[in-house]
Amino acid sequence: MTLEKKENSYSICVGPVHPALKEPVKLNMEIDGEKVIGVDFELSQVHRGIEWAATRRNPLQVLFLAERICGICNMCHMLSFSRAIETIGDIHAPPRAEYIRVIGAELERIHSHILWAGVAAHELGFDSLMHYTWKLRENVLDTIEYITGNRITKGLITIGGVRHDIPEKKIPRILESVNFYYSHFDKMAKVFLNDPVIKSRTRDVGILSRRDALTTCAVGPTARASGVKKDVRKDEAYAAYQDFDVEPILPDAYTGEIHGDVYDRVLVRLLEVKQSAEIIEKAVKSMPKGPIAWEEKPAVILAKLKPLVGEGIGRHEAPRGEVIHYVKLVGEESPYSWKVRAPTYNNMMPWVPMLMGEQIADIPIIAASIDPCMSCTNRAVSADKTTTMYTMDQLRRLSFLKTRELKRGLGK
């Protein structure tokens, strides 16, 4: 949309390349002095064509494409895609596999929230806190590696179960990690929630009212920080979450009040780190015995999936909020269609009410407070399936014309 220009106002943009942004997105602002009076944003800085590529691969191969949608929260995409396929095929993962899925998902939540807390500290100029927070992050990464063999892309989920068991001998190491976060929670809470500088930079800054959160369809910690009691782990109780009575965390559980500001979004994520540790502890102590997969042989899985026809949706409460995968199968080796709606897609529209009326200096922390992931959100759609071959001279000419067009735009 075009921002309304008022007398004595001027336009600025933050991004798509900016020290305050960890991924490319362009925030367009209309400014009156130091005050934001108009907000818009532009996407489409990242194109990877992952959804299109999936239509050239079998479902087991798509799992690993799904895992690469995001470098931080990737297990959530494997799980959502698997759940969509399982819906179509009426496939049920064994109880033990569902518990392992929960353990993996909650370890990922701890990792994501602590990483985000470090980024938030950096946006506030508190780099010593960022380094302390990321030092704490190493523990959960080491635990994930201990379970799956990898720190970032885990390869844990498969259709109808999981690829790796958690044997009895590994449980003490997981509980040790849980206790590590219990022991450091009070210090994290004290620094993030009681430090006067952080409080002055986050309290009553970037407010998203409950009404605006519902109107703009916010999800995850962004919605819960505004008082919206919404969490797929509670609302749909998939996997083994029904055994743990997960309650959505709202800010008033700690402070007795809800502001819907950046401070509350920090608060909700910190409390969810502790909640995830509690869920993991319960899961490893009560995990049932039995198989970990509906079918272990990949060739057999593919043979059973190939004739399936139908549509399925997989939902999961990812660290940033609800992620949805839609899959359509038509009896062929590859999915006919695959569509991913990542939580950042929902949480960007709340930027508008959050930023309106705020100061320029607060734009970075307000933008970061939704924990945006542009790579999750942006994907290319293939509208023309014809193939065009360009010579080197033609490519140079196109590059020249594009550069000239960009320069003309910068001069406006």
Contacts in CASP RR format, 6 or more apart in sequence:
PFRMAT RR
TARGET T0000
AUTHOR 0000-0000-0000
METHOD contacts of the structure
MODEL  1
MTLEKKENSYSICVGPVHPALKEPVKLNMEIDGEKVIGVDFELSQVHRGI
EWAATRRNPLQVLFLAERICGICNMCHMLSFSRAIETIGDIHAPPRAEYI
RVIGAELERIHSHILWAGVAAHELGFDSLMHYTWKLRENVLDTIEYITGN
RITKGLITIGGVRHDIPEKKIPRILESVNFYYSHFDKMAKVFLNDPVIKS
RTRDVGILSRRDALTTCAVGPTARASGVKKDVRKDEAYAAYQDFDVEPIL
PDAYTGEIHGDVYDRVLVRLLEVKQSAEIIEKAVKSMPKGPIAWEEKPAV
ILAKLKPLVGEGIGRHEAPRGEVIHYVKLVGEESPYSWKVRAPTYNNMMP
WVPMLMGEQIADIPIIAASIDPCMSCTNRAVSADKTTTMYTMDQLRRLSF
LKTRELKRGLGK
1 40 0 8 1.000
2 40 0 8 1.000
3 11 0 8 1.000
3 28 0 8 1.000
3 29 0 8 1.000
3 30 0 8 1.000
3 38 0 8 1.000
3 39 0 8 1.000
3 40 0 8 1.000
4 30 0 8 1.000
4 38 0 8 1.000
5 11 0 8 1.000
5 30 0 8 1.000
6 30 0 8 1.000
6 32 0 8 1.000
6 37 0 8 1.000
8 32 0 8 1.000
8 33 0 8 1.000
9 30 0 8 1.000
9 31 0 8 1.000
9 32 0 8 1.000
9 33 0 8 1.000
9 37 0 8 1.000
10 30 0 8 1.000
10 31 0 8 1.000
11 28 0 8 1.000
11 29 0 8 1.000
11 30 0 8 1.000
11 31 0 8 1.000
12 28 0 8 1.000
12 29 0 8 1.000
12 31 0 8 1.000
12 360 0 8 1.000
13 26 0 8 1.000
13 27 0 8 1.000
13 28 0 8 1.000
13 29 0 8 1.000
14 20 0 8 1.000
14 21 0 8 1.000
14 26 0 8 1.000
14 27 0 8 1.000
14 29 0 8 1.000
14 363 0 8 1.000
14 364 0 8 1.000
14 367 0 8 1.000
15 21 0 8 1.000
15 24 0 8 1.000
15 25 0 8 1.000
15 26 0 8 1.000
15 27 0 8 1.000
16 24 0 8 1.000
16 25 0 8 1.000
16 26 0 8 1.000
16 42 0 8 1.000
16 45 0 8 1.000
17 24 0 8 1.000
20 123 0 8 1.000
20 363 0 8 1.000
20 364 0 8 1.000
20 367 0 8 1.000
20 368 0 8 1.000
21 364 0 8 1.000
21 367 0 8 1.000
22 119 0 8 1.000
22 368 0 8 1.000
23 46 0 8 1.000
23 372 0 8 1.000
23 373 0 8 1.000
23 374 0 8 1.000
23 375 0 8 1.000
24 45 0 8 1.000
24 46 0 8 1.000
24 374 0 8 1.000
25 41 0 8 1.000
25 42 0 8 1.000
25 43 0 8 1.000
25 45 0 8 1.000
25 348 0 8 1.000
25 372 0 8 1.000
25 374 0 8 1.000
26 41 0 8 1.000
26 42 0 8 1.000
26 45 0 8 1.000
27 39 0 8 1.000
27 40 0 8 1.000
27 41 0 8 1.000
27 351 0 8 1.000
27 355 0 8 1.000
27 363 0 8 1.000
27 367 0 8 1.000
28 39 0 8 1.000
28 40 0 8 1.000
28 41 0 8 1.000
28 42 0 8 1.000
29 36 0 8 1.000
29 38 0 8 1.000
29 39 0 8 1.000
29 355 0 8 1.000
29 360 0 8 1.000
29 363 0 8 1.000
30 36 0 8 1.000
30 37 0 8 1.000
30 38 0 8 1.000
30 39 0 8 1.000
31 37 0 8 1.000
31 360 0 8 1.000
34 359 0 8 1.000
34 360 0 8 1.000
34 361 0 8 1.000
35 357 0 8 1.000
35 358 0 8 1.000
35 359 0 8 1.000
36 355 0 8 1.000
36 356 0 8 1.000
36 357 0 8 1.000
36 358 0 8 1.000
36 359 0 8 1.000
36 360 0 8 1.000
36 363 0 8 1.000
37 356 0 8 1.000
37 357 0 8 1.000
38 355 0 8 1.000
38 356 0 8 1.000
39 351 0 8 1.000
39 352 0 8 1.000
39 355 0 8 1.000
39 356 0 8 1.000
40 352 0 8 1.000
41 348 0 8 1.000
41 351 0 8 1.000
43 348 0 8 1.000
43 374 0 8 1.000
43 377 0 8 1.000
43 378 0 8 1.000
44 378 0 8 1.000
45 374 0 8 1.000
45 378 0 8 1.000
46 374 0 8 1.000
46 375 0 8 1.000
46 378 0 8 1.000
47 378 0 8 1.000
47 379 0 8 1.000
47 380 0 8 1.000
48 375 0 8 1.000
48 378 0 8 1.000
48 379 0 8 1.000
48 380 0 8 1.000
49 379 0 8 1.000
49 380 0 8 1.000
49 382 0 8 1.000
50 65 0 8 1.000
50 66 0 8 1.000
50 68 0 8 1.000
50 69 0 8 1.000
50 340 0 8 1.000
50 379 0 8 1.000
51 338 0 8 1.000
51 339 0 8 1.000
51 340 0 8 1.000
51 379 0 8 1.000
51 381 0 8 1.000
52 380 0 8 1.000
52 381 0 8 1.000
52 382 0 8 1.000
53 65 0 8 1.000
54 62 0 8 1.000
54 65 0 8 1.000
54 66 0 8 1.000
54 334 0 8 1.000
54 335 0 8 1.000
54 338 0 8 1.000
55 334 0 8 1.000
55 335 0 8 1.000
55 336 0 8 1.000
55 337 0 8 1.000
55 338 0 8 1.000
56 334 0 8 1.000
57 65 0 8 1.000
57 334 0 8 1.000
58 302 0 8 1.000
58 305 0 8 1.000
58 333 0 8 1.000
58 334 0 8 1.000
59 81 0 8 1.000
59 85 0 8 1.000
59 159 0 8 1.000
59 302 0 8 1.000
59 305 0 8 1.000
59 334 0 8 1.000
59 335 0 8 1.000
60 158 0 8 1.000
60 159 0 8 1.000
60 298 0 8 1.000
60 301 0 8 1.000
60 302 0 8 1.000
62 81 0 8 1.000
62 335 0 8 1.000
62 338 0 8 1.000
63 78 0 8 1.000
63 81 0 8 1.000
63 82 0 8 1.000
63 155 0 8 1.000
63 157 0 8 1.000
63 158 0 8 1.000
63 159 0 8 1.000
64 153 0 8 1.000
64 155 0 8 1.000
66 74 0 8 1.000
66 77 0 8 1.000
66 78 0 8 1.000
66 80 0 8 1.000
66 81 0 8 1.000
66 325 0 8 1.000
66 340 0 8 1.000
67 74 0 8 1.000
67 75 0 8 1.000
67 77 0 8 1.000
67 78 0 8 1.000
67 153 0 8 1.000
67 154 0 8 1.000
67 155 0 8 1.000
68 74 0 8 1.000
68 153 0 8 1.000
69 77 0 8 1.000
69 340 0 8 1.000
69 342 0 8 1.000
69 375 0 8 1.000
69 376 0 8 1.000
70 76 0 8 1.000
70 77 0 8 1.000
70 342 0 8 1.000
70 373 0 8 1.000
70 375 0 8 1.000
70 376 0 8 1.000
71 152 0 8 1.000
71 153 0 8 1.000
71 375 0 8 1.000
72 111 0 8 1.000
72 112 0 8 1.000
72 115 0 8 1.000
72 152 0 8 1.000
72 319 0 8 1.000
72 373 0 8 1.000
73 108 0 8 1.000
73 112 0 8 1.000
73 318 0 8 1.000
73 319 0 8 1.000
73 320 0 8 1.000
73 373 0 8 1.000
73 376 0 8 1.000
74 108 0 8 1.000
74 152 0 8 1.000
74 153 0 8 1.000
74 154 0 8 1.000
75 104 0 8 1.000
75 105 0 8 1.000
75 108 0 8 1.000
75 154 0 8 1.000
75 155 0 8 1.000
75 156 0 8 1.000
75 157 0 8 1.000
76 105 0 8 1.000
76 108 0 8 1.000
76 316 0 8 1.000
76 318 0 8 1.000
76 319 0 8 1.000
76 323 0 8 1.000
77 318 0 8 1.000
77 323 0 8 1.000
77 325 0 8 1.000
77 340 0 8 1.000
78 155 0 8 1.000
78 156 0 8 1.000
78 157 0 8 1.000
79 101 0 8 1.000
79 105 0 8 1.000
79 157 0 8 1.000
79 239 0 8 1.000
79 316 0 8 1.000
80 314 0 8 1.000
80 315 0 8 1.000
80 316 0 8 1.000
80 318 0 8 1.000
80 323 0 8 1.000
80 324 0 8 1.000
80 325 0 8 1.000
80 340 0 8 1.000
81 314 0 8 1.000
81 325 0 8 1.000
81 327 0 8 1.000
81 338 0 8 1.000
82 157 0 8 1.000
82 158 0 8 1.000
82 159 0 8 1.000
82 160 0 8 1.000
82 161 0 8 1.000
83 238 0 8 1.000
83 314 0 8 1.000
83 315 0 8 1.000
83 316 0 8 1.000
83 325 0 8 1.000
84 312 0 8 1.000
84 313 0 8 1.000
84 314 0 8 1.000
84 325 0 8 1.000
84 326 0 8 1.000
84 327 0 8 1.000
85 91 0 8 1.000
85 159 0 8 1.000
85 305 0 8 1.000
85 312 0 8 1.000
85 327 0 8 1.000
85 329 0 8 1.000
86 92 0 8 1.000
86 93 0 8 1.000
86 159 0 8 1.000
86 160 0 8 1.000
87 312 0 8 1.000
87 313 0 8 1.000
87 314 0 8 1.000
88 308 0 8 1.000
88 310 0 8 1.000
88 311 0 8 1.000
88 312 0 8 1.000
88 327 0 8 1.000
88 329 0 8 1.000
89 305 0 8 1.000
89 308 0 8 1.000
91 159 0 8 1.000
91 160 0 8 1.000
91 294 0 8 1.000
92 160 0 8 1.000
92 294 0 8 1.000
93 101 0 8 1.000
93 160 0 8 1.000
93 161 0 8 1.000
93 162 0 8 1.000
93 239 0 8 1.000
93 293 0 8 1.000
93 294 0 8 1.000
94 161 0 8 1.000
94 290 0 8 1.000
94 291 0 8 1.000
94 292 0 8 1.000
94 293 0 8 1.000
94 294 0 8 1.000
95 240 0 8 1.000
95 288 0 8 1.000
95 290 0 8 1.000
96 165 0 8 1.000
96 287 0 8 1.000
96 288 0 8 1.000
96 289 0 8 1.000
96 290 0 8 1.000
96 291 0 8 1.000
96 292 0 8 1.000
97 160 0 8 1.000
97 161 0 8 1.000
97 162 0 8 1.000
97 291 0 8 1.000
97 292 0 8 1.000
97 293 0 8 1.000
98 161 0 8 1.000
98 239 0 8 1.000
98 240 0 8 1.000
99 239 0 8 1.000
99 240 0 8 1.000
99 283 0 8 1.000
99 286 0 8 1.000
99 287 0 8 1.000
99 288 0 8 1.000
100 156 0 8 1.000
100 162 0 8 1.000
100 164 0 8 1.000
100 165 0 8 1.000
100 166 0 8 1.000
100 287 0 8 1.000
100 292 0 8 1.000
101 156 0 8 1.000
101 157 0 8 1.000
101 161 0 8 1.000
101 162 0 8 1.000
101 239 0 8 1.000
101 240 0 8 1.000
102 239 0 8 1.000
102 240 0 8 1.000
102 241 0 8 1.000
102 244 0 8 1.000
102 279 0 8 1.000
102 280 0 8 1.000
102 283 0 8 1.000
103 147 0 8 1.000
103 166 0 8 1.000
103 174 0 8 1.000
103 280 0 8 1.000
103 283 0 8 1.000
103 284 0 8 1.000
103 287 0 8 1.000
104 144 0 8 1.000
104 147 0 8 1.000
104 154 0 8 1.000
104 156 0 8 1.000
105 239 0 8 1.000
105 316 0 8 1.000
106 276 0 8 1.000
106 277 0 8 1.000
106 279 0 8 1.000
106 280 0 8 1.000
106 283 0 8 1.000
107 140 0 8 1.000
107 143 0 8 1.000
107 144 0 8 1.000
107 147 0 8 1.000
107 276 0 8 1.000
107 280 0 8 1.000
108 144 0 8 1.000
108 154 0 8 1.000
108 319 0 8 1.000
109 272 0 8 1.000
109 273 0 8 1.000
109 276 0 8 1.000
109 319 0 8 1.000
110 140 0 8 1.000
110 181 0 8 1.000
110 273 0 8 1.000
110 276 0 8 1.000
110 277 0 8 1.000
111 137 0 8 1.000
111 140 0 8 1.000
111 141 0 8 1.000
111 144 0 8 1.000
112 319 0 8 1.000
112 320 0 8 1.000
112 371 0 8 1.000
113 221 0 8 1.000
113 269 0 8 1.000
113 270 0 8 1.000
113 272 0 8 1.000
113 273 0 8 1.000
113 276 0 8 1.000
113 319 0 8 1.000
114 133 0 8 1.000
114 134 0 8 1.000
114 136 0 8 1.000
114 137 0 8 1.000
114 140 0 8 1.000
114 273 0 8 1.000
115 133 0 8 1.000
115 134 0 8 1.000
115 137 0 8 1.000
116 269 0 8 1.000
116 319 0 8 1.000
116 368 0 8 1.000
116 371 0 8 1.000
117 133 0 8 1.000
117 188 0 8 1.000
117 192 0 8 1.000
117 266 0 8 1.000
117 269 0 8 1.000
117 270 0 8 1.000
118 129 0 8 1.000
118 130 0 8 1.000
118 133 0 8 1.000
118 134 0 8 1.000
119 130 0 8 1.000
119 368 0 8 1.000
119 371 0 8 1.000
120 266 0 8 1.000
120 365 0 8 1.000
120 368 0 8 1.000
120 369 0 8 1.000
121 127 0 8 1.000
121 129 0 8 1.000
121 130 0 8 1.000
121 133 0 8 1.000
121 192 0 8 1.000
121 198 0 8 1.000
122 130 0 8 1.000
123 364 0 8 1.000
123 365 0 8 1.000
123 368 0 8 1.000
124 197 0 8 1.000
124 198 0 8 1.000
124 201 0 8 1.000
124 202 0 8 1.000
124 365 0 8 1.000
126 197 0 8 1.000
126 198 0 8 1.000
129 191 0 8 1.000
129 192 0 8 1.000
132 191 0 8 1.000
133 188 0 8 1.000
136 181 0 8 1.000
136 184 0 8 1.000
136 188 0 8 1.000
139 177 0 8 1.000
139 180 0 8 1.000
139 181 0 8 1.000
140 177 0 8 1.000
140 181 0 8 1.000
141 151 0 8 1.000
141 152 0 8 1.000
142 151 0 8 1.000
142 177 0 8 1.000
143 173 0 8 1.000
143 174 0 8 1.000
143 177 0 8 1.000
144 150 0 8 1.000
144 151 0 8 1.000
144 154 0 8 1.000
145 151 0 8 1.000
146 170 0 8 1.000
146 173 0 8 1.000
146 174 0 8 1.000
147 154 0 8 1.000
147 156 0 8 1.000
147 164 0 8 1.000
147 166 0 8 1.000
147 170 0 8 1.000
147 174 0 8 1.000
148 154 0 8 1.000
148 155 0 8 1.000
148 156 0 8 1.000
148 164 0 8 1.000
149 164 0 8 1.000
155 163 0 8 1.000
156 162 0 8 1.000
156 163 0 8 1.000
156 164 0 8 1.000
157 163 0 8 1.000
158 293 0 8 1.000
158 301 0 8 1.000
159 294 0 8 1.000
159 301 0 8 1.000
159 305 0 8 1.000
160 293 0 8 1.000
160 294 0 8 1.000
160 295 0 8 1.000
161 292 0 8 1.000
161 293 0 8 1.000
161 294 0 8 1.000
162 292 0 8 1.000
162 293 0 8 1.000
163 292 0 8 1.000
163 293 0 8 1.000
164 292 0 8 1.000
165 292 0 8 1.000
166 174 0 8 1.000
166 284 0 8 1.000
166 287 0 8 1.000
171 284 0 8 1.000
174 280 0 8 1.000
174 284 0 8 1.000
175 281 0 8 1.000
175 284 0 8 1.000
178 277 0 8 1.000
178 280 0 8 1.000
178 281 0 8 1.000
181 273 0 8 1.000
181 274 0 8 1.000
181 277 0 8 1.000
182 274 0 8 1.000
182 277 0 8 1.000
185 270 0 8 1.000
185 273 0 8 1.000
185 274 0 8 1.000
185 277 0 8 1.000
188 270 0 8 1.000
188 273 0 8 1.000
189 270 0 8 1.000
191 198 0 8 1.000
192 198 0 8 1.000
192 266 0 8 1.000
192 267 0 8 1.000
192 270 0 8 1.000
193 199 0 8 1.000
193 254 0 8 1.000
193 263 0 8 1.000
193 266 0 8 1.000
193 267 0 8 1.000
193 270 0 8 1.000
198 266 0 8 1.000
199 263 0 8 1.000
201 262 0 8 1.000
201 362 0 8 1.000
201 365 0 8 1.000
202 261 0 8 1.000
202 262 0 8 1.000
202 263 0 8 1.000
202 266 0 8 1.000
202 365 0 8 1.000
203 259 0 8 1.000
203 261 0 8 1.000
203 262 0 8 1.000
203 263 0 8 1.000
204 259 0 8 1.000
204 261 0 8 1.000
204 263 0 8 1.000
205 261 0 8 1.000
205 262 0 8 1.000
205 263 0 8 1.000
205 358 0 8 1.000
205 362 0 8 1.000
205 365 0 8 1.000
205 366 0 8 1.000
206 260 0 8 1.000
206 261 0 8 1.000
206 262 0 8 1.000
206 354 0 8 1.000
206 355 0 8 1.000
206 358 0 8 1.000
206 362 0 8 1.000
206 366 0 8 1.000
206 369 0 8 1.000
207 259 0 8 1.000
207 260 0 8 1.000
207 261 0 8 1.000
207 353 0 8 1.000
207 354 0 8 1.000
208 216 0 8 1.000
208 218 0 8 1.000
208 222 0 8 1.000
208 225 0 8 1.000
208 226 0 8 1.000
208 260 0 8 1.000
208 261 0 8 1.000
208 350 0 8 1.000
208 353 0 8 1.000
208 354 0 8 1.000
209 226 0 8 1.000
209 260 0 8 1.000
209 353 0 8 1.000
210 226 0 8 1.000
210 227 0 8 1.000
210 228 0 8 1.000
210 258 0 8 1.000
210 260 0 8 1.000
212 218 0 8 1.000
212 226 0 8 1.000
212 350 0 8 1.000
212 353 0 8 1.000
213 222 0 8 1.000
213 223 0 8 1.000
213 226 0 8 1.000
213 227 0 8 1.000
213 228 0 8 1.000
213 260 0 8 1.000
213 350 0 8 1.000
214 228 0 8 1.000
216 346 0 8 1.000
216 349 0 8 1.000
216 350 0 8 1.000
216 352 0 8 1.000
216 353 0 8 1.000
217 346 0 8 1.000
217 349 0 8 1.000
218 226 0 8 1.000
218 228 0 8 1.000
218 346 0 8 1.000
218 347 0 8 1.000
218 349 0 8 1.000
218 350 0 8 1.000
219 230 0 8 1.000
219 320 0 8 1.000
219 321 0 8 1.000
219 322 0 8 1.000
219 343 0 8 1.000
219 346 0 8 1.000
219 347 0 8 1.000
220 230 0 8 1.000
220 231 0 8 1.000
220 317 0 8 1.000
220 320 0 8 1.000
220 321 0 8 1.000
220 322 0 8 1.000
220 343 0 8 1.000
220 347 0 8 1.000
221 265 0 8 1.000
221 268 0 8 1.000
221 269 0 8 1.000
221 272 0 8 1.000
221 319 0 8 1.000
221 320 0 8 1.000
221 321 0 8 1.000
221 371 0 8 1.000
222 265 0 8 1.000
222 320 0 8 1.000
222 321 0 8 1.000
222 347 0 8 1.000
222 350 0 8 1.000
222 369 0 8 1.000
222 370 0 8 1.000
222 371 0 8 1.000
223 230 0 8 1.000
223 321 0 8 1.000
224 230 0 8 1.000
224 231 0 8 1.000
224 248 0 8 1.000
224 249 0 8 1.000
224 250 0 8 1.000
224 251 0 8 1.000
224 268 0 8 1.000
225 250 0 8 1.000
225 251 0 8 1.000
225 258 0 8 1.000
225 260 0 8 1.000
225 261 0 8 1.000
225 264 0 8 1.000
225 265 0 8 1.000
225 267 0 8 1.000
225 268 0 8 1.000
226 258 0 8 1.000
226 260 0 8 1.000
226 264 0 8 1.000
227 250 0 8 1.000
227 251 0 8 1.000
227 252 0 8 1.000
227 258 0 8 1.000
227 260 0 8 1.000
229 248 0 8 1.000
229 250 0 8 1.000
230 248 0 8 1.000
230 322 0 8 1.000
231 246 0 8 1.000
231 247 0 8 1.000
231 248 0 8 1.000
231 317 0 8 1.000
232 238 0 8 1.000
232 315 0 8 1.000
232 316 0 8 1.000
232 317 0 8 1.000
232 321 0 8 1.000
232 322 0 8 1.000
233 241 0 8 1.000
233 246 0 8 1.000
233 317 0 8 1.000
234 241 0 8 1.000
234 246 0 8 1.000
234 247 0 8 1.000
234 248 0 8 1.000
236 315 0 8 1.000
237 246 0 8 1.000
238 315 0 8 1.000
238 316 0 8 1.000
240 283 0 8 1.000
243 282 0 8 1.000
243 286 0 8 1.000
244 279 0 8 1.000
244 282 0 8 1.000
244 283 0 8 1.000
246 275 0 8 1.000
246 279 0 8 1.000
249 268 0 8 1.000
249 271 0 8 1.000
249 272 0 8 1.000
249 275 0 8 1.000
250 258 0 8 1.000
250 268 0 8 1.000
251 257 0 8 1.000
251 258 0 8 1.000
251 259 0 8 1.000
251 260 0 8 1.000
251 264 0 8 1.000
251 267 0 8 1.000
251 268 0 8 1.000
252 258 0 8 1.000
253 271 0 8 1.000
254 267 0 8 1.000
254 271 0 8 1.000
255 264 0 8 1.000
255 267 0 8 1.000
258 264 0 8 1.000
262 365 0 8 1.000
262 366 0 8 1.000
262 369 0 8 1.000
265 369 0 8 1.000
265 370 0 8 1.000
266 369 0 8 1.000
269 371 0 8 1.000
294 301 0 8 1.000
295 301 0 8 1.000
295 304 0 8 1.000
302 333 0 8 1.000
305 329 0 8 1.000
306 331 0 8 1.000
306 332 0 8 1.000
306 333 0 8 1.000
307 331 0 8 1.000
308 329 0 8 1.000
308 331 0 8 1.000
309 329 0 8 1.000
309 330 0 8 1.000
309 331 0 8 1.000
310 328 0 8 1.000
310 329 0 8 1.000
310 330 0 8 1.000
311 326 0 8 1.000
311 327 0 8 1.000
311 328 0 8 1.000
311 329 0 8 1.000
312 326 0 8 1.000
312 327 0 8 1.000
312 328 0 8 1.000
313 324 0 8 1.000
313 325 0 8 1.000
313 326 0 8 1.000
313 327 0 8 1.000
314 324 0 8 1.000
314 325 0 8 1.000
314 326 0 8 1.000
315 322 0 8 1.000
315 323 0 8 1.000
315 324 0 8 1.000
316 322 0 8 1.000
316 323 0 8 1.000
318 342 0 8 1.000
318 343 0 8 1.000
319 371 0 8 1.000
320 342 0 8 1.000
320 343 0 8 1.000
320 344 0 8 1.000
320 347 0 8 1.000
320 370 0 8 1.000
320 371 0 8 1.000
320 373 0 8 1.000
320 376 0 8 1.000
321 343 0 8 1.000
321 346 0 8 1.000
321 347 0 8 1.000
322 343 0 8 1.000
322 346 0 8 1.000
323 340 0 8 1.000
323 341 0 8 1.000
323 342 0 8 1.000
323 343 0 8 1.000
324 340 0 8 1.000
324 341 0 8 1.000
325 338 0 8 1.000
325 339 0 8 1.000
325 340 0 8 1.000
325 341 0 8 1.000
326 337 0 8 1.000
326 338 0 8 1.000
326 339 0 8 1.000
326 340 0 8 1.000
326 341 0 8 1.000
327 335 0 8 1.000
327 337 0 8 1.000
327 338 0 8 1.000
328 335 0 8 1.000
328 336 0 8 1.000
328 337 0 8 1.000
328 338 0 8 1.000
329 335 0 8 1.000
329 336 0 8 1.000
330 336 0 8 1.000
340 376 0 8 1.000
340 379 0 8 1.000
342 373 0 8 1.000
342 376 0 8 1.000
342 377 0 8 1.000
343 376 0 8 1.000
344 370 0 8 1.000
344 371 0 8 1.000
344 372 0 8 1.000
344 373 0 8 1.000
344 374 0 8 1.000
344 376 0 8 1.000
344 377 0 8 1.000
345 376 0 8 1.000
345 377 0 8 1.000
347 370 0 8 1.000
347 371 0 8 1.000
347 372 0 8 1.000
348 370 0 8 1.000
348 372 0 8 1.000
348 377 0 8 1.000
350 370 0 8 1.000
351 366 0 8 1.000
351 367 0 8 1.000
351 370 0 8 1.000
354 366 0 8 1.000
354 369 0 8 1.000
355 363 0 8 1.000
355 366 0 8 1.000
355 367 0 8 1.000
358 366 0 8 1.000
390 398 0 8 1.000
END
